[in-house]
Structure formats: structure tokens, C-alpha cells
């Protein structure tokens, strides 16, 4: 049973409330609230049960009118339309459980429940709170509604559980939510940016605001929690969120479905690779085609572009956290690839091969340390980690340093001389990183022992790093031939572009 203390319905409105596709918000001029299609009550009811009964009153429960829909009666030919509402008392067991009965309100009672997955009352409430708390979190958070949930026996005498639905915020920005401890009182995430981004859409001669908050929200009600914007196999995607809010008048633009569970046009654009459209020069053509066909999706492109750009910035912020501190070391504080690459480079120097970074190895240690630390910190590495990394490199006289970070380049990696040390930074935005480095760093199970498999994976990873170190040293040894050095850098960049295409093309 669902009981509210809302405005209630007149008999005529009560009758059409159980009709599919008949509602009071069908006209565009009246689409300012949650309702729209006249599908909510009948569709929700029939999706779970065979019979739904509705009482509604405007001036005290003694004035309550009643009607119903019964699938068995429809199939049997006993019911061909929603009955005209009649006056009927509210069931006494419902009245016993209600703390207060509003002067106006509505009661919905489901029976012949045949399609509900959960059988126990407590289970239904637990699952319902998560969904209800998420969809209506704005209403619950600001006190516009209070949703009390409880179970009771058929006579209405005993309760086995009772509590109020709490907001369930997928953005993790609200206080006092259903989030597990210790984040139920204070939000887990911080708001990114000082103000909401507001886009204006001109539709049917009027200007409407769409807010982007860093889930699609319509009239403060969540439409859907959309995963299409995220890289589903990257656990770091859990650390950012974007919320797009639009008014009901833009339902047609966003592609709102009749169950108000999806904004299909907007969600489809999340699957469109906007960056690829821009790079191959077809973005403008594609947009013009949409406009020529009067496709409302064209109005969403600016919003989608901003969402994409801000997600990219958010990912960069996430990737900066503890970046460069991945465990590439053994118990002695260094990795075999660091040591082997340094050893081979020293051998090459003995054979007469010189690098442009070699002279700086003899500079004052404090000077080198300051330059190295500054380089790490400027790339988003934690100052304490940067200090320990610098100390390790200098204490062990290493020639190479490996780290991973987000970079605005098509190269898989960059190599630069920093105080006599060749610093190789792997580009976490490059698809090769995901399919090589991250893959090789993961521990796996198998017929061999975990220790053996882990050792094999780390050996494979170190072998790849040695390959990159060889390239870095090769570039470094061309310092006397500027033209050749520039050519090699161009080759490295071009190679990154080709590799990106190969990896994306093979998925």
C-alpha cells in the first residue's frame, strides 16, 4: 500500500489516473511538474500485480472516492474500462498504521501480486529505499517530502520494521544519506567548480535552462543513472560524477521515454565519439545534417561537448592523485628495469656513446634534487612522494625514472632529461597503457602459484619498460645532431598516433 497526503483527485481525474496514456499534463503548457504521459500509476501497478485499487479524497477521508483495475476481470470479460469512482471507506487496517491522515490525499493498494521479485516485506523495503532514495533524493533532502516505510501483518497490528527513506546520492555530495559509514553524515566527494554550468536551449520560441552539475535529473526527479559516459572497466571512474538537470518542457529534446526512466537521445549521444567526429572533420557536417532534418538532438551537442570536456578534466584530476607512486619497486626500493637500464647505459658510455644528459650527472646533488622534485610536483605527484622518489634516484645513481600520468599528447610516452636523469612518463590516456602496462600489473590466478604468475607478469612489465628505456637512450645519444633528434621526436609522436589507431581498431 502507498498512502500520501497530497492534493488528492476529483472523481473524473481519479478515473483517468488508471488509464494508460491519459493524464492532466499532456498539454505542453501544463508540463511543469513530474507527471506527463499518464502512464505512471497504471504501468507501475501492472508491472508488479494484477489488481490495483485507488482511493482519493479532497476534503477528509469520509469523502474518499474509489476505483480499481483488475487484470483477471479484464481477461475474463468482466471489466472493459476503468469503473466510474464511487464513495468507499478506506480499509481499517490501513488506517491503523497511518500516523496521520491528511485532509486530502491518495491511497493505492496492490493485491494479486505476481511479478514482484522479492517476497518478504523487509526485503522489499530495503531494495525500495535504495531506488526511491536515489530518484527522489532532492525532494527528501530539502524536506519537500518525507517517505515512511514499514511492514505490518495483515490485520495491521504488528510492525516488523519501520524507518524513513534517506537520500541516496550517486554524486556523493549530500549530507545525511544512506551511504555506509563513515560517509552517511558528511559527503564523501567534494563539489568540483564553484558554480553550476548553465546552458540555454531555445525550443518552441522559448529559452530554457539546462544545468550541468559535476544521472539525468528532470524537475528534481532522477530519470536514469547512466553509465555510458564512463569507461566501465576502469575502477577510477567511480571517483567522478556528472549530473545534468533539465525542465519537463525539454522532454522531447532529451528523448524522455513514457516511463520516465530514460532520456534516450541524450544517452545515445554518450555513445557517440565526439572527439573522433572532430578529428576526422565530420563534426560540422553531422551537426548540419541533424539541424536540416529538424532533429532535436542537435540542440544537445553543446551540452554533450561540455560534459565530455569536463569529464576529461575530472579524469585528469583523479589520475593525478598519487600518480607516479605505482609499485614498480622490489624490496630494495627500485625495480629491475631501473637498474638494468642504468647498467646498460653505463656500459654504453664506457664504449664511447655520449648522451646529452650525461654532463648533468656531475652537477651539485642539492641542485639536481631541487630540479627533480620540482619536475615531479609540477606533474601532479604528491610532494612527499616526489621527495622520496628523488632521494631514491640519487642515492642509487639511477639514470632512468618511470612514472605514469595523464598527458595531452598522442604519444604513448614522453622522455625528457631532468637533472641528468631520463624521465619516462607513460601516458595513461593512451590505449596502449590500458592494454599493456595496466594489464601486466594485475595479479591473476591460474594453475601455477600466485607468486609464480605475479613474477611472470612483473618480468613482462619490466621487459616493456626496458624497451622504452632503450628508445629514450637512443634519442638522448642524438644530442649532437639536432635535426635527427627532432626527427626522432616526430617519429615517436607519429608512432603513438599509429599505435592508438591499432589498439582502438582491434577492440
C-alpha positions as CSV (number, residue, x, y, z in Angstrom):
1,X,0.0,0.0,0.0
2,X,1.1,3.6,-0.8
3,X,-0.5,6.4,1.1
4,X,0.1,10.2,0.7
5,X,-1.2,13.5,2.0
6,X,-1.1,15.3,-1.3
7,X,-3.8,17.3,-3.0
8,X,-6.0,14.3,-3.8
9,X,-8.0,13.9,-7.0
10,X,-11.5,14.7,-8.2
11,X,-13.6,11.7,-9.3
12,X,-13.0,12.4,-13.0
13,X,-9.3,12.7,-12.5
14,X,-9.2,9.6,-10.3
15,X,-10.9,7.5,-13.1
16,X,-8.3,8.5,-15.8
17,X,-5.4,8.0,-13.4
18,X,-5.6,4.3,-14.0
19,X,-6.0,4.7,-17.8
20,X,-2.9,4.2,-20.0
21,X,-1.8,7.4,-21.7
22,X,-4.4,9.7,-20.1
23,X,-3.3,12.4,-17.7
24,X,-3.6,16.0,-16.7
25,X,-0.1,17.1,-18.0
26,X,-0.5,16.0,-21.7
27,X,-0.7,19.6,-22.9
28,X,2.7,21.4,-23.4
29,X,1.5,24.4,-21.4
30,X,1.0,22.2,-18.3
31,X,4.2,20.3,-18.4
32,X,6.0,21.8,-15.4
33,X,5.9,19.0,-12.8
34,X,6.9,15.4,-12.6
35,X,3.9,13.9,-14.4
36,X,3.5,13.9,-18.2
37,X,2.4,10.9,-20.1
38,X,-0.4,9.5,-17.9
39,X,1.5,6.2,-17.7
40,X,3.0,6.2,-14.2
41,X,0.3,4.7,-12.0
42,X,-1.2,2.0,-14.3
43,X,2.2,1.0,-15.7
44,X,3.9,0.8,-12.3
45,X,0.9,-1.2,-10.9
46,X,0.5,-3.7,-13.6
47,X,4.3,-4.3,-13.7
48,X,4.0,-5.8,-10.2
49,X,0.4,-7.0,-9.6
50,X,-2.9,-8.0,-11.2
51,X,-5.1,-5.7,-9.2
52,X,-4.6,-2.0,-8.2
53,X,-7.2,-0.2,-6.1
54,X,-7.1,3.6,-5.6
55,X,-8.9,5.8,-3.0
56,X,-8.6,9.6,-3.2
57,X,-10.1,12.5,-1.3
58,X,-10.1,16.3,-1.4
59,X,-11.9,17.2,1.9
60,X,-11.4,14.5,4.5
61,X,-11.3,10.7,4.2
62,X,-15.1,10.4,4.6
63,X,-15.3,12.0,1.1
64,X,-12.9,9.4,-0.4
65,X,-13.7,8.1,-3.9
66,X,-12.6,4.7,-5.1
67,X,-11.9,2.8,-8.4
68,X,-9.7,0.0,-9.5
69,X,-8.1,-2.1,-12.3
70,X,-8.1,-5.9,-12.3
71,X,-6.3,-7.9,-15.0
72,X,-8.2,-11.1,-14.2
73,X,-11.5,-9.3,-14.7
74,X,-10.3,-7.8,-18.0
75,X,-9.2,-11.2,-19.3
76,X,-12.4,-12.8,-18.2
77,X,-14.5,-10.1,-19.9
78,X,-16.0,-8.7,-16.7
79,X,-14.2,-5.4,-16.9
80,X,-13.8,-3.4,-20.1
81,X,-12.9,0.1,-18.8
82,X,-11.9,1.8,-15.5
83,X,-15.1,1.9,-13.4
84,X,-16.5,5.3,-12.5
85,X,-15.3,6.1,-9.0
86,X,-17.7,5.5,-6.1
87,X,-17.5,6.6,-2.5
88,X,-15.9,3.8,-0.4
89,X,-14.3,3.7,3.0
90,X,-10.6,3.2,3.4
91,X,-9.6,-0.2,4.8
92,X,-9.4,-0.1,8.6
93,X,-6.0,-2.0,8.7
94,X,-4.5,0.9,6.7
95,X,-5.9,3.5,9.0
96,X,-4.4,1.7,12.0
97,X,-0.9,2.0,10.5
98,X,-1.1,5.7,9.4
99,X,0.3,8.1,12.0
100,X,-1.7,10.9,10.4
101,X,-4.3,11.1,7.6
102,X,-4.2,14.3,5.5
103,X,-7.2,16.4,4.9
104,X,-6.6,15.4,1.3
105,X,-4.6,12.5,-0.2
106,X,-4.5,9.3,-2.1
107,X,-4.2,5.6,-1.2
108,X,-3.0,2.9,-3.6
109,X,-3.4,-0.8,-2.7
110,X,-1.8,-3.6,-4.7
111,X,-3.1,-7.2,-4.5
112,X,-2.7,-10.4,-6.5
113,X,1.0,-9.5,-6.6
114,X,2.6,-11.9,-9.1
115,X,5.6,-10.1,-10.6
116,X,7.5,-8.8,-7.6
117,X,10.9,-10.4,-7.3
118,X,11.1,-10.0,-3.6
119,X,8.7,-11.9,-1.3
120,X,9.4,-10.6,2.2
121,X,8.3,-7.2,3.3
122,X,11.7,-6.3,4.8
123,X,13.5,-7.2,1.5
124,X,11.1,-5.1,-0.5
125,X,11.7,-2.1,1.7
126,X,15.5,-2.4,1.7
127,X,15.6,-2.6,-2.1
128,X,12.9,0.2,-2.5
129,X,14.8,2.6,-0.2
130,X,17.9,2.5,-2.4
131,X,15.8,3.3,-5.6
132,X,13.3,5.7,-4.1
133,X,16.1,7.5,-2.1
134,X,18.0,8.0,-5.3
135,X,15.2,9.0,-7.7
136,X,13.6,11.4,-5.2
137,X,16.8,12.5,-3.3
138,X,16.2,16.2,-4.0
139,X,12.7,16.1,-2.5
140,X,13.8,14.1,0.5
141,X,16.9,16.2,1.1
142,X,15.2,19.6,1.2
143,X,12.2,18.4,3.2
144,X,9.6,18.6,0.5
145,X,8.6,15.0,1.1
146,X,9.0,12.5,3.9
147,X,8.7,8.9,2.9
148,X,7.9,6.5,5.8
149,X,8.3,2.8,5.0
150,X,7.2,-0.1,7.2
151,X,5.8,-3.6,7.2
152,X,2.9,-4.9,9.2
153,X,0.7,-8.1,9.5
154,X,-2.5,-8.5,7.5
155,X,-4.6,-7.2,10.4
156,X,-2.4,-4.1,10.8
157,X,-1.5,-5.0,14.4
158,X,2.3,-5.5,14.4
159,X,5.3,-3.9,12.6
160,X,8.5,-5.8,11.9
161,X,10.4,-2.8,10.6
162,X,9.8,1.0,10.2
163,X,12.0,3.8,9.0
164,X,12.1,6.8,6.8
165,X,13.8,6.7,3.3
166,X,17.1,8.6,3.2
167,X,18.6,10.3,0.2
168,X,20.8,8.0,-2.0
169,X,23.1,10.4,-3.8
170,X,25.2,8.8,-6.6
171,X,27.1,12.1,-6.7
172,X,28.1,11.7,-3.0
173,X,27.6,15.4,-2.4
174,X,24.7,15.3,0.1
175,X,24.6,15.1,3.9
176,X,22.6,12.6,5.9
177,X,22.3,9.9,3.2
178,X,22.0,6.1,3.1
179,X,25.7,6.0,2.3
180,X,27.6,3.5,4.5
181,X,29.6,4.7,7.5
182,X,31.6,6.9,7.9
183,X,30.0,8.9,5.0
184,X,26.4,8.8,6.0
185,X,26.6,12.2,7.8
186,X,29.1,14.1,5.7
187,X,29.6,13.8,1.9
188,X,32.3,11.6,0.5
189,X,33.1,13.8,-2.5
190,X,33.8,17.5,-2.9
191,X,32.0,19.7,-5.4
192,X,34.1,20.4,-8.5
193,X,33.9,24.0,-9.6
194,X,32.3,26.9,-7.8
195,X,29.0,27.2,-9.7
196,X,26.7,25.1,-11.9
197,X,27.3,25.3,-15.6
198,X,24.0,26.6,-17.2
199,X,23.2,26.1,-20.9
200,X,20.4,27.9,-22.7
201,X,18.3,25.9,-25.2
202,X,15.8,27.7,-27.5
203,X,12.9,25.4,-28.1
204,X,9.4,26.3,-29.4
205,X,10.1,30.0,-29.1
206,X,11.2,30.0,-25.5
207,X,14.6,29.8,-23.8
208,X,15.1,27.0,-21.2
209,X,18.0,26.4,-18.8
210,X,19.9,23.1,-18.6
211,X,22.2,22.7,-15.6
212,X,25.3,20.6,-15.6
213,X,26.4,19.6,-12.2
214,X,29.7,18.0,-11.7
215,X,22.0,10.6,-13.6
216,X,20.0,12.9,-15.5
217,X,17.6,15.0,-13.5
218,X,14.1,16.2,-14.7
219,X,12.1,18.5,-12.4
220,X,14.3,17.5,-9.4
221,X,13.5,13.8,-10.1
222,X,16.2,11.4,-11.3
223,X,15.5,9.9,-14.7
224,X,18.3,7.5,-15.0
225,X,21.8,6.7,-13.7
226,X,23.7,6.5,-17.0
227,X,27.0,4.5,-17.2
228,X,27.6,5.3,-20.9
229,X,29.8,8.3,-20.1
230,X,32.2,6.1,-18.1
231,X,35.0,3.7,-19.0
232,X,33.3,0.6,-17.4
233,X,36.5,-1.4,-16.9
234,X,38.4,1.4,-15.1
235,X,37.7,1.5,-11.4
236,X,38.9,5.1,-11.2
237,X,35.7,6.1,-12.9
238,X,34.0,5.7,-9.6
239,X,35.7,8.9,-8.4
240,X,33.8,11.4,-10.5
241,X,30.2,12.1,-11.4
242,X,28.2,14.5,-13.6
243,X,24.6,15.5,-13.1
244,X,22.5,17.0,-16.0
245,X,19.2,18.7,-15.0
246,X,16.5,19.8,-17.4
247,X,12.9,21.1,-17.2
248,X,9.9,19.0,-18.4
249,X,9.4,21.2,-21.4
250,X,12.6,19.8,-22.9
251,X,11.4,16.2,-22.6
252,X,11.2,15.9,-26.4
253,X,14.7,17.3,-26.9
254,X,16.3,14.8,-24.4
255,X,14.2,11.9,-25.6
256,X,12.3,11.2,-22.4
257,X,10.6,7.8,-22.5
258,X,7.0,7.3,-21.4
259,X,8.1,5.5,-18.2
260,X,10.4,8.5,-17.4
261,X,13.2,6.0,-16.8
262,X,15.4,7.1,-19.7
263,X,16.5,10.2,-21.6
264,X,17.2,8.2,-24.8
265,X,18.5,10.9,-27.1
266,X,20.9,12.3,-24.6
267,X,22.1,8.8,-23.6
268,X,22.7,7.8,-27.2
269,X,24.9,10.8,-27.6
270,X,27.0,9.5,-24.7
271,X,27.9,6.6,-27.0
272,X,28.9,8.9,-29.8
273,X,32.6,9.6,-30.0
274,X,32.5,13.4,-30.3
275,X,36.4,13.6,-30.4
276,X,36.6,11.3,-33.4
277,X,33.9,13.3,-35.2
278,X,36.0,16.5,-34.6
279,X,39.3,14.9,-35.6
280,X,38.1,13.4,-38.9
281,X,36.4,16.7,-39.8
282,X,32.8,15.3,-39.9
283,X,31.5,17.0,-36.7
284,X,30.2,20.1,-38.5
285,X,28.7,18.0,-41.3
286,X,27.0,15.7,-38.8
287,X,25.6,18.6,-36.9
288,X,24.3,20.3,-40.0
289,X,22.5,17.1,-41.1
290,X,20.8,16.9,-37.7
291,X,19.6,20.6,-38.0
292,X,18.5,20.1,-41.6
293,X,16.4,17.1,-40.5
294,X,15.0,19.2,-37.6
295,X,16.4,16.6,-35.2
296,X,16.1,17.9,-31.6
297,X,19.4,16.1,-30.8
298,X,21.2,19.0,-32.5
299,X,20.3,21.2,-29.5
300,X,22.2,18.9,-27.2
301,X,25.6,19.0,-28.8
302,X,26.9,21.9,-26.9
303,X,25.9,20.3,-23.7
304,X,27.4,17.0,-24.6
305,X,30.6,18.8,-25.6
306,X,30.9,20.5,-22.3
307,X,30.2,17.2,-20.4
308,X,32.9,15.5,-22.4
309,X,35.4,18.3,-21.8
310,X,34.7,18.4,-18.1
311,X,34.8,14.6,-17.7
312,X,38.3,14.7,-19.3
313,X,39.4,17.4,-16.7
314,X,37.9,15.3,-13.9
315,X,39.7,12.2,-15.1
316,X,43.0,14.2,-15.1
317,X,42.4,15.3,-11.6
318,X,41.7,11.7,-10.4
319,X,44.7,10.4,-12.2
320,X,46.9,13.0,-10.5
321,X,46.1,11.5,-7.1
322,X,49.1,9.5,-6.0
323,X,50.2,9.4,-9.7
324,X,53.8,8.2,-10.1
325,X,53.7,6.2,-7.0
326,X,52.6,2.9,-8.5
327,X,54.5,-0.1,-7.1
328,X,57.3,-0.6,-9.6
329,X,59.8,-1.5,-7.0
330,X,61.1,-4.5,-5.2
331,X,62.1,-4.8,-1.5
332,X,65.2,-2.8,-2.1
333,X,63.2,0.3,-3.3
334,X,64.0,0.0,-7.0
335,X,62.8,-2.0,-10.0
336,X,64.9,-4.3,-12.1
337,X,64.2,-2.2,-15.2
338,X,65.6,0.9,-13.4
339,X,68.8,-1.0,-12.5
340,X,69.3,-2.8,-15.8
341,X,68.6,0.2,-17.9
342,X,71.2,2.2,-15.9
343,X,73.7,-0.6,-16.1
344,X,73.4,-0.9,-19.9
345,X,73.7,2.9,-20.3
346,X,76.8,3.0,-18.2
347,X,78.3,0.2,-20.4
348,X,77.5,2.3,-23.5
349,X,79.2,5.3,-22.0
350,X,82.3,3.2,-21.4
351,X,82.1,2.3,-25.1
352,X,82.2,6.0,-26.1
353,X,78.5,6.7,-26.6
354,X,77.5,10.0,-25.1
355,X,74.1,11.4,-24.2
356,X,73.0,15.0,-23.7
357,X,72.0,14.3,-20.1
358,X,75.4,12.8,-19.1
359,X,77.1,16.0,-18.1
360,X,74.4,17.0,-15.6
361,X,75.1,13.8,-13.6
362,X,78.1,15.6,-12.1
363,X,76.1,18.7,-11.0
364,X,75.6,19.5,-7.3
365,X,73.3,17.0,-5.7
366,X,71.1,19.5,-4.0
367,X,70.6,21.4,-7.3
368,X,69.7,18.1,-9.0
369,X,67.3,17.2,-6.2
370,X,65.5,20.5,-6.4
371,X,65.1,20.2,-10.1
372,X,63.8,16.6,-9.9
373,X,61.4,17.3,-7.1
374,X,60.0,20.3,-8.9
375,X,59.5,18.2,-12.1
376,X,57.6,15.5,-10.2
377,X,55.4,18.0,-8.3
378,X,54.6,20.0,-11.4
379,X,53.1,16.9,-12.9
380,X,50.8,16.3,-10.0
381,X,52.8,13.9,-7.9
382,X,52.4,14.3,-4.2
383,X,55.3,16.4,-2.7
384,X,56.2,13.8,-0.1
385,X,56.2,11.1,-2.8
386,X,58.2,13.4,-5.1
387,X,60.8,13.8,-2.4
388,X,61.2,10.1,-1.7
389,X,61.4,9.3,-5.4
390,X,64.1,11.9,-5.9
391,X,66.1,10.6,-2.9
392,X,65.9,7.0,-4.2
393,X,67.0,8.0,-7.7
394,X,70.0,10.0,-6.5
395,X,71.0,7.6,-3.7
396,X,71.2,4.6,-6.2
397,X,72.7,6.7,-9.0
398,X,69.9,5.7,-11.4
399,X,69.8,7.0,-14.9
400,X,66.1,6.3,-15.5
401,X,62.8,7.2,-13.8
402,X,59.4,5.7,-14.7
403,X,56.0,7.3,-13.9
404,X,52.5,7.3,-15.3
405,X,50.2,10.3,-15.8
406,X,47.6,11.8,-18.0
407,X,49.0,13.8,-20.9
408,X,47.6,15.9,-23.7
409,X,49.6,14.1,-26.4
410,X,49.2,11.3,-28.9
411,X,52.5,9.7,-27.7
412,X,52.4,6.6,-25.6
413,X,55.2,8.0,-23.5
414,X,57.4,11.0,-23.2
415,X,61.1,11.1,-22.5
416,X,63.0,14.1,-21.1
417,X,66.2,14.9,-19.4
418,X,65.7,16.2,-15.8
419,X,68.9,16.9,-13.9
420,X,70.8,14.2,-15.7
421,X,68.1,11.6,-15.3
422,X,66.0,10.4,-18.2
423,X,62.4,10.6,-17.0
424,X,60.0,8.4,-18.9
425,X,56.3,9.3,-18.3
426,X,53.7,6.8,-19.6
427,X,50.6,8.3,-21.0
428,X,47.6,6.9,-19.1
429,X,45.2,8.3,-21.7
430,X,46.8,6.2,-24.5
431,X,45.0,2.9,-25.2
432,X,48.3,1.1,-25.2
433,X,48.7,1.9,-21.5
434,X,45.5,0.1,-20.6
435,X,46.3,-2.9,-22.7
436,X,49.9,-3.3,-21.8
437,X,51.0,-1.7,-18.5
438,X,47.8,-1.9,-16.5
439,X,47.2,-5.4,-17.8
440,X,50.6,-6.6,-16.9
441,X,50.4,-5.1,-13.4
442,X,47.4,-7.1,-12.4
443,X,47.8,-10.2,-10.4
444,X,46.0,-13.3,-11.8
445,X,45.0,-16.8,-10.7
446,X,45.9,-19.9,-12.6
447,X,47.3,-23.4,-12.4
448,X,50.6,-22.1,-11.3
449,X,51.1,-20.5,-7.9
450,X,50.1,-16.8,-7.5
451,X,53.8,-16.0,-6.7
452,X,55.0,-17.5,-10.0
453,X,52.3,-15.8,-12.1
454,X,52.9,-12.5,-10.4
455,X,56.6,-12.9,-11.1
456,X,56.0,-13.6,-14.8
457,X,53.7,-10.5,-15.1
458,X,56.3,-8.3,-13.5
459,X,59.0,-9.6,-15.7
460,X,56.9,-8.9,-18.8
461,X,56.2,-5.4,-17.5
462,X,59.9,-4.8,-16.8
463,X,60.8,-6.0,-20.3
464,X,58.5,-3.5,-21.8
465,X,60.0,-0.7,-19.7
466,X,63.4,-1.7,-20.9
467,X,62.2,-1.4,-24.4
468,X,61.1,2.1,-23.7
469,X,64.3,2.9,-21.9
470,X,66.3,1.8,-25.0
471,X,64.3,4.3,-27.1
472,X,64.9,7.1,-24.6
473,X,68.6,6.5,-24.6
474,X,68.7,6.3,-28.4
475,X,67.1,9.8,-28.5
476,X,69.5,11.0,-25.8
477,X,72.5,10.0,-27.8
478,X,71.5,12.1,-30.8
479,X,72.1,15.3,-29.0
480,X,74.9,16.4,-31.4
481,X,72.5,16.1,-34.4
482,X,69.6,18.4,-33.7
483,X,67.9,17.6,-37.0
484,X,68.0,13.9,-36.3
485,X,66.8,14.4,-32.7
486,X,63.8,16.4,-33.9
487,X,63.1,13.7,-36.5
488,X,63.1,11.0,-33.8
489,X,60.7,13.0,-31.6
490,X,58.4,13.4,-34.6
491,X,58.7,9.6,-35.2
492,X,57.8,8.9,-31.6
493,X,54.7,11.1,-31.8
494,X,53.7,9.5,-35.1
495,X,54.3,6.1,-33.7
496,X,52.0,7.0,-30.8
497,X,49.2,8.0,-33.2
498,X,49.6,4.8,-35.2
499,X,49.6,2.7,-32.0
500,X,46.4,4.5,-30.8
501,X,44.7,3.6,-34.1
502,X,45.9,-0.1,-33.9
503,X,44.6,-0.5,-30.3
504,X,41.3,1.1,-30.9
505,X,40.8,-0.7,-34.2
506,X,41.4,-4.1,-32.6
507,X,38.8,-3.7,-29.8
